[in-house]
Amino acid sequence: MKTLLSEEEALKILRSGGIVAVPTETVYGLACVAENKDAVAEIYAIKQRPADNPLICHFYSLEQLKQYVQPINDIEEVLIQHFCPGPLSFVLTLRKNSPLSFATGGRESVVARIPAHPLFLSLLTKMNKPLAAPSANTSGKYSATNAQMVLHDLGDKIQGVLDGGESINGLESTIIQTTSEEIIILRPGVIGPNELEEILKEKFPNIK
């Protein structure tokens, strides 16, 4: 089987319930259809990841994202409009009976991101379904920033890699959770607290 995939080959594998590695602007991700329970379980097994650790789900637009989550707040709206597509992930409350519940580690919220890599965005748009895509590495190992790193770590466990070149950032996305009064950084990443504050300070002067 080929290890490096075309976009059409990757789409075919994903639609059939398979697992492929995909490029993002942060690091490479290990992707499957987020609504597919068996595929999500396989990603947990491949990564040797604890089952209560949620997977980041990726969307191609804010409009698509809003179909899966409860209404977002004003702070989230401003940050999404400014930083997305990009390396910022949000913890958002799911709609009831969500088809994404398999990927959330048993939580009622989802870690959601709109990635900026053009090839991954194209793949997401053509799939028209959210893709769960945590970093493409065995848990505890360095996150892969190119196709060869993925193949070295996981090549015999997945169905191929969509090669999008070297990741621009080489660092995971920042994960945040917001309330009406504060932003909590759950995982430091590409976007730092000063950048978040700079965007919000004029409209939300009391935000922490």
Contacts in CASP RR format, 6 or more apart in sequence:
PFRMAT RR
TARGET T0000
AUTHOR 0000-0000-0000
METHOD contacts of the structure
MODEL  1
MKTLLSEEEALKILRSGGIVAVPTETVYGLACVAENKDAVAEIYAIKQRP
ADNPLICHFYSLEQLKQYVQPINDIEEVLIQHFCPGPLSFVLTLRKNSPL
SFATGGRESVVARIPAHPLFLSLLTKMNKPLAAPSANTSGKYSATNAQMV
LHDLGDKIQGVLDGGESINGLESTIIQTTSEEIIILRPGVIGPNELEEIL
KEKFPNIK
1 159 0 8 1.000
1 160 0 8 1.000
2 9 0 8 1.000
2 160 0 8 1.000
3 151 0 8 1.000
3 155 0 8 1.000
3 160 0 8 1.000
3 161 0 8 1.000
4 147 0 8 1.000
4 160 0 8 1.000
4 161 0 8 1.000
4 162 0 8 1.000
4 163 0 8 1.000
5 13 0 8 1.000
5 20 0 8 1.000
5 159 0 8 1.000
5 160 0 8 1.000
5 161 0 8 1.000
5 162 0 8 1.000
5 163 0 8 1.000
6 162 0 8 1.000
7 119 0 8 1.000
7 122 0 8 1.000
7 123 0 8 1.000
7 126 0 8 1.000
7 162 0 8 1.000
10 20 0 8 1.000
10 22 0 8 1.000
10 123 0 8 1.000
10 160 0 8 1.000
10 162 0 8 1.000
11 123 0 8 1.000
11 126 0 8 1.000
11 127 0 8 1.000
13 19 0 8 1.000
13 20 0 8 1.000
13 159 0 8 1.000
13 160 0 8 1.000
14 20 0 8 1.000
14 31 0 8 1.000
14 32 0 8 1.000
14 33 0 8 1.000
14 123 0 8 1.000
14 127 0 8 1.000
14 131 0 8 1.000
15 33 0 8 1.000
15 127 0 8 1.000
17 32 0 8 1.000
17 33 0 8 1.000
17 36 0 8 1.000
17 38 0 8 1.000
17 39 0 8 1.000
18 32 0 8 1.000
18 39 0 8 1.000
18 42 0 8 1.000
18 159 0 8 1.000
19 30 0 8 1.000
19 31 0 8 1.000
19 32 0 8 1.000
19 39 0 8 1.000
19 42 0 8 1.000
19 43 0 8 1.000
19 46 0 8 1.000
19 158 0 8 1.000
19 159 0 8 1.000
20 31 0 8 1.000
20 32 0 8 1.000
20 158 0 8 1.000
20 159 0 8 1.000
20 160 0 8 1.000
20 161 0 8 1.000
20 162 0 8 1.000
21 28 0 8 1.000
21 29 0 8 1.000
21 30 0 8 1.000
21 31 0 8 1.000
21 136 0 8 1.000
21 144 0 8 1.000
21 147 0 8 1.000
21 150 0 8 1.000
21 154 0 8 1.000
21 158 0 8 1.000
21 160 0 8 1.000
21 161 0 8 1.000
21 162 0 8 1.000
22 28 0 8 1.000
22 29 0 8 1.000
22 30 0 8 1.000
22 31 0 8 1.000
22 119 0 8 1.000
22 120 0 8 1.000
22 123 0 8 1.000
22 131 0 8 1.000
22 133 0 8 1.000
22 136 0 8 1.000
22 161 0 8 1.000
22 162 0 8 1.000
23 29 0 8 1.000
23 117 0 8 1.000
23 119 0 8 1.000
23 120 0 8 1.000
23 147 0 8 1.000
23 162 0 8 1.000
23 163 0 8 1.000
23 164 0 8 1.000
23 165 0 8 1.000
23 167 0 8 1.000
24 58 0 8 1.000
24 115 0 8 1.000
24 116 0 8 1.000
24 117 0 8 1.000
24 120 0 8 1.000
24 133 0 8 1.000
24 167 0 8 1.000
25 86 0 8 1.000
25 87 0 8 1.000
25 115 0 8 1.000
25 116 0 8 1.000
25 117 0 8 1.000
25 167 0 8 1.000
25 168 0 8 1.000
25 169 0 8 1.000
26 87 0 8 1.000
26 115 0 8 1.000
26 167 0 8 1.000
26 169 0 8 1.000
26 170 0 8 1.000
26 171 0 8 1.000
26 172 0 8 1.000
26 173 0 8 1.000
26 190 0 8 1.000
27 135 0 8 1.000
27 136 0 8 1.000
27 137 0 8 1.000
27 143 0 8 1.000
27 144 0 8 1.000
27 145 0 8 1.000
27 167 0 8 1.000
27 169 0 8 1.000
27 170 0 8 1.000
27 171 0 8 1.000
27 172 0 8 1.000
28 135 0 8 1.000
28 136 0 8 1.000
28 143 0 8 1.000
28 144 0 8 1.000
28 145 0 8 1.000
28 146 0 8 1.000
28 147 0 8 1.000
28 149 0 8 1.000
28 150 0 8 1.000
28 161 0 8 1.000
28 167 0 8 1.000
29 133 0 8 1.000
29 134 0 8 1.000
29 135 0 8 1.000
29 136 0 8 1.000
29 144 0 8 1.000
30 43 0 8 1.000
30 46 0 8 1.000
30 47 0 8 1.000
30 133 0 8 1.000
30 134 0 8 1.000
30 135 0 8 1.000
30 136 0 8 1.000
30 137 0 8 1.000
30 154 0 8 1.000
30 158 0 8 1.000
31 58 0 8 1.000
31 131 0 8 1.000
31 132 0 8 1.000
31 133 0 8 1.000
32 39 0 8 1.000
32 40 0 8 1.000
32 42 0 8 1.000
32 43 0 8 1.000
32 131 0 8 1.000
32 132 0 8 1.000
32 133 0 8 1.000
33 39 0 8 1.000
33 127 0 8 1.000
33 129 0 8 1.000
33 130 0 8 1.000
33 131 0 8 1.000
33 132 0 8 1.000
34 40 0 8 1.000
34 55 0 8 1.000
34 57 0 8 1.000
34 99 0 8 1.000
34 100 0 8 1.000
34 102 0 8 1.000
34 103 0 8 1.000
34 129 0 8 1.000
34 130 0 8 1.000
34 131 0 8 1.000
34 132 0 8 1.000
35 99 0 8 1.000
35 100 0 8 1.000
35 102 0 8 1.000
35 129 0 8 1.000
35 130 0 8 1.000
36 102 0 8 1.000
37 102 0 8 1.000
39 132 0 8 1.000
40 55 0 8 1.000
40 102 0 8 1.000
40 103 0 8 1.000
40 132 0 8 1.000
41 102 0 8 1.000
43 49 0 8 1.000
43 55 0 8 1.000
43 132 0 8 1.000
43 134 0 8 1.000
44 50 0 8 1.000
44 51 0 8 1.000
44 55 0 8 1.000
46 138 0 8 1.000
46 154 0 8 1.000
46 157 0 8 1.000
46 158 0 8 1.000
47 134 0 8 1.000
47 137 0 8 1.000
47 138 0 8 1.000
47 139 0 8 1.000
48 138 0 8 1.000
48 139 0 8 1.000
49 134 0 8 1.000
49 139 0 8 1.000
50 139 0 8 1.000
51 105 0 8 1.000
52 105 0 8 1.000
52 106 0 8 1.000
53 105 0 8 1.000
54 103 0 8 1.000
54 104 0 8 1.000
54 105 0 8 1.000
54 106 0 8 1.000
54 107 0 8 1.000
54 109 0 8 1.000
54 110 0 8 1.000
54 111 0 8 1.000
55 103 0 8 1.000
55 104 0 8 1.000
55 105 0 8 1.000
55 111 0 8 1.000
55 132 0 8 1.000
55 133 0 8 1.000
55 134 0 8 1.000
56 89 0 8 1.000
56 111 0 8 1.000
56 112 0 8 1.000
56 113 0 8 1.000
56 132 0 8 1.000
56 133 0 8 1.000
56 134 0 8 1.000
56 173 0 8 1.000
56 175 0 8 1.000
57 68 0 8 1.000
57 100 0 8 1.000
57 103 0 8 1.000
57 110 0 8 1.000
57 111 0 8 1.000
57 112 0 8 1.000
57 113 0 8 1.000
57 130 0 8 1.000
57 131 0 8 1.000
57 132 0 8 1.000
57 133 0 8 1.000
58 112 0 8 1.000
58 113 0 8 1.000
58 114 0 8 1.000
58 115 0 8 1.000
58 120 0 8 1.000
58 124 0 8 1.000
58 130 0 8 1.000
58 131 0 8 1.000
58 132 0 8 1.000
58 133 0 8 1.000
59 65 0 8 1.000
59 68 0 8 1.000
59 112 0 8 1.000
59 113 0 8 1.000
59 114 0 8 1.000
59 124 0 8 1.000
59 130 0 8 1.000
60 114 0 8 1.000
60 121 0 8 1.000
60 124 0 8 1.000
60 125 0 8 1.000
60 128 0 8 1.000
61 114 0 8 1.000
62 80 0 8 1.000
62 81 0 8 1.000
62 84 0 8 1.000
62 114 0 8 1.000
64 128 0 8 1.000
64 130 0 8 1.000
65 80 0 8 1.000
65 92 0 8 1.000
65 112 0 8 1.000
65 114 0 8 1.000
66 72 0 8 1.000
68 94 0 8 1.000
68 95 0 8 1.000
68 98 0 8 1.000
68 99 0 8 1.000
68 100 0 8 1.000
68 110 0 8 1.000
68 112 0 8 1.000
68 130 0 8 1.000
69 92 0 8 1.000
69 93 0 8 1.000
69 94 0 8 1.000
69 95 0 8 1.000
69 110 0 8 1.000
69 112 0 8 1.000
70 92 0 8 1.000
70 93 0 8 1.000
70 94 0 8 1.000
70 95 0 8 1.000
72 80 0 8 1.000
72 90 0 8 1.000
72 92 0 8 1.000
73 178 0 8 1.000
73 180 0 8 1.000
74 203 0 8 1.000
74 204 0 8 1.000
75 178 0 8 1.000
75 180 0 8 1.000
75 183 0 8 1.000
75 200 0 8 1.000
75 204 0 8 1.000
75 207 0 8 1.000
76 90 0 8 1.000
76 92 0 8 1.000
76 178 0 8 1.000
78 199 0 8 1.000
78 200 0 8 1.000
78 203 0 8 1.000
78 204 0 8 1.000
79 88 0 8 1.000
79 90 0 8 1.000
79 176 0 8 1.000
79 178 0 8 1.000
79 196 0 8 1.000
79 199 0 8 1.000
79 200 0 8 1.000
80 88 0 8 1.000
80 90 0 8 1.000
80 114 0 8 1.000
82 199 0 8 1.000
83 191 0 8 1.000
83 199 0 8 1.000
84 113 0 8 1.000
84 114 0 8 1.000
84 116 0 8 1.000
85 114 0 8 1.000
85 115 0 8 1.000
85 116 0 8 1.000
85 121 0 8 1.000
86 113 0 8 1.000
86 114 0 8 1.000
86 115 0 8 1.000
86 116 0 8 1.000
86 173 0 8 1.000
87 113 0 8 1.000
87 115 0 8 1.000
87 116 0 8 1.000
87 169 0 8 1.000
87 171 0 8 1.000
87 172 0 8 1.000
87 173 0 8 1.000
87 174 0 8 1.000
87 189 0 8 1.000
87 190 0 8 1.000
87 191 0 8 1.000
88 113 0 8 1.000
88 173 0 8 1.000
88 174 0 8 1.000
88 176 0 8 1.000
88 190 0 8 1.000
88 191 0 8 1.000
89 111 0 8 1.000
89 112 0 8 1.000
89 113 0 8 1.000
89 173 0 8 1.000
89 174 0 8 1.000
89 175 0 8 1.000
89 176 0 8 1.000
89 187 0 8 1.000
90 111 0 8 1.000
90 112 0 8 1.000
90 113 0 8 1.000
90 175 0 8 1.000
90 176 0 8 1.000
90 177 0 8 1.000
90 178 0 8 1.000
91 109 0 8 1.000
91 110 0 8 1.000
91 111 0 8 1.000
91 112 0 8 1.000
91 175 0 8 1.000
91 176 0 8 1.000
91 177 0 8 1.000
91 186 0 8 1.000
92 109 0 8 1.000
92 110 0 8 1.000
92 112 0 8 1.000
93 108 0 8 1.000
93 109 0 8 1.000
94 100 0 8 1.000
94 101 0 8 1.000
94 104 0 8 1.000
94 108 0 8 1.000
94 109 0 8 1.000
94 110 0 8 1.000
98 104 0 8 1.000
98 110 0 8 1.000
100 110 0 8 1.000
100 130 0 8 1.000
103 110 0 8 1.000
103 132 0 8 1.000
104 110 0 8 1.000
104 111 0 8 1.000
111 175 0 8 1.000
113 173 0 8 1.000
115 121 0 8 1.000
115 124 0 8 1.000
117 164 0 8 1.000
117 168 0 8 1.000
119 162 0 8 1.000
119 164 0 8 1.000
120 162 0 8 1.000
123 131 0 8 1.000
123 162 0 8 1.000
124 130 0 8 1.000
124 131 0 8 1.000
135 143 0 8 1.000
135 144 0 8 1.000
135 172 0 8 1.000
136 143 0 8 1.000
136 144 0 8 1.000
136 150 0 8 1.000
136 153 0 8 1.000
136 154 0 8 1.000
136 161 0 8 1.000
137 143 0 8 1.000
137 144 0 8 1.000
137 149 0 8 1.000
137 150 0 8 1.000
137 153 0 8 1.000
137 154 0 8 1.000
138 153 0 8 1.000
138 154 0 8 1.000
141 153 0 8 1.000
142 149 0 8 1.000
143 170 0 8 1.000
143 172 0 8 1.000
144 150 0 8 1.000
144 153 0 8 1.000
145 166 0 8 1.000
145 167 0 8 1.000
145 170 0 8 1.000
146 165 0 8 1.000
146 166 0 8 1.000
146 167 0 8 1.000
147 161 0 8 1.000
147 163 0 8 1.000
147 164 0 8 1.000
147 165 0 8 1.000
150 158 0 8 1.000
150 161 0 8 1.000
151 160 0 8 1.000
151 161 0 8 1.000
155 161 0 8 1.000
169 190 0 8 1.000
171 189 0 8 1.000
171 190 0 8 1.000
172 187 0 8 1.000
172 189 0 8 1.000
172 190 0 8 1.000
173 187 0 8 1.000
173 189 0 8 1.000
173 190 0 8 1.000
173 191 0 8 1.000
174 185 0 8 1.000
174 187 0 8 1.000
174 188 0 8 1.000
174 189 0 8 1.000
174 190 0 8 1.000
174 191 0 8 1.000
174 192 0 8 1.000
175 185 0 8 1.000
175 186 0 8 1.000
175 187 0 8 1.000
175 189 0 8 1.000
176 183 0 8 1.000
176 184 0 8 1.000
176 185 0 8 1.000
176 186 0 8 1.000
176 196 0 8 1.000
177 183 0 8 1.000
177 184 0 8 1.000
177 186 0 8 1.000
178 184 0 8 1.000
181 206 0 8 1.000
181 207 0 8 1.000
181 208 0 8 1.000
182 207 0 8 1.000
182 208 0 8 1.000
183 193 0 8 1.000
183 196 0 8 1.000
183 200 0 8 1.000
183 207 0 8 1.000
183 208 0 8 1.000
185 192 0 8 1.000
185 193 0 8 1.000
197 207 0 8 1.000
200 207 0 8 1.000
201 207 0 8 1.000
END
